């Protein structure tokens, strides 16, 4: 997947746990984990909007595009997800 999810980076910068964000955004921790690990196939704009509001960031801080196959595989490996 050429979309790279940097949610874990933004969470670390904000010193926020995934479960805390899940509560504030009103999404299950399991669904947020799927997004964080790059296994999500889609994200609703209203969910992205809530995440950005809580984390005080832009969508581009959380999501990035890469056409570099090696970078995609490295990101998937780092997240523990299959490429």
PEPEDA-V522364 format. One record per residue. RES is the residue in one small letter. SS is DSSP state (hx for helix, st for strand, lp for the rest). OMEGA is omega as a letter, one per 40 degrees, with the letter a starting at -180 (none if undefined). Layout:
# PEPEDA-V522364
RES;SS;OMEGA / RES;SS;OMEGA
This chain:
# PEPEDA-V522364
x;lp;a / x;lp;i / x;st;i / x;st;a / x;st;a / x;lp;a / x;hx;i / x;hx;i / x;hx;a / x;hx;i / x;hx;i / x;hx;i / x;hx;a / x;hx;a / x;lp;a / x;lp;i / x;lp;i / x;hx;a / x;hx;i / x;hx;i / x;hx;a / x;hx;i / x;hx;a / x;hx;a / x;hx;a / x;lp;i / x;lp;a / x;lp;i / x;hx;i / x;hx;i / x;hx;i / x;hx;i / x;hx;i / x;hx;i / x;hx;a / x;hx;a / x;lp;i / x;lp;a / x;lp;a / x;lp;i / x;lp;a / x;lp;i / x;lp;i / x;lp;i / x;hx;a / x;hx;i / x;hx;i / x;hx;i / x;hx;i / x;hx;i / x;hx;a / x;hx;i / x;hx;a / x;hx;a / x;hx;a / x;lp;a / x;lp;i / x;lp;i / x;hx;i / x;hx;i / x;hx;a / x;hx;a / x;st;i / x;st;i / x;st;i / x;lp;i / x;lp;i / x;lp;a / x;hx;a / x;hx;i / x;hx;i / x;hx;i / x;hx;i / x;hx;i / x;hx;i / x;hx;i / x;hx;a / x;hx;a / x;hx;a / x;lp;a / x;lp;i / x;lp;a / x;lp;none
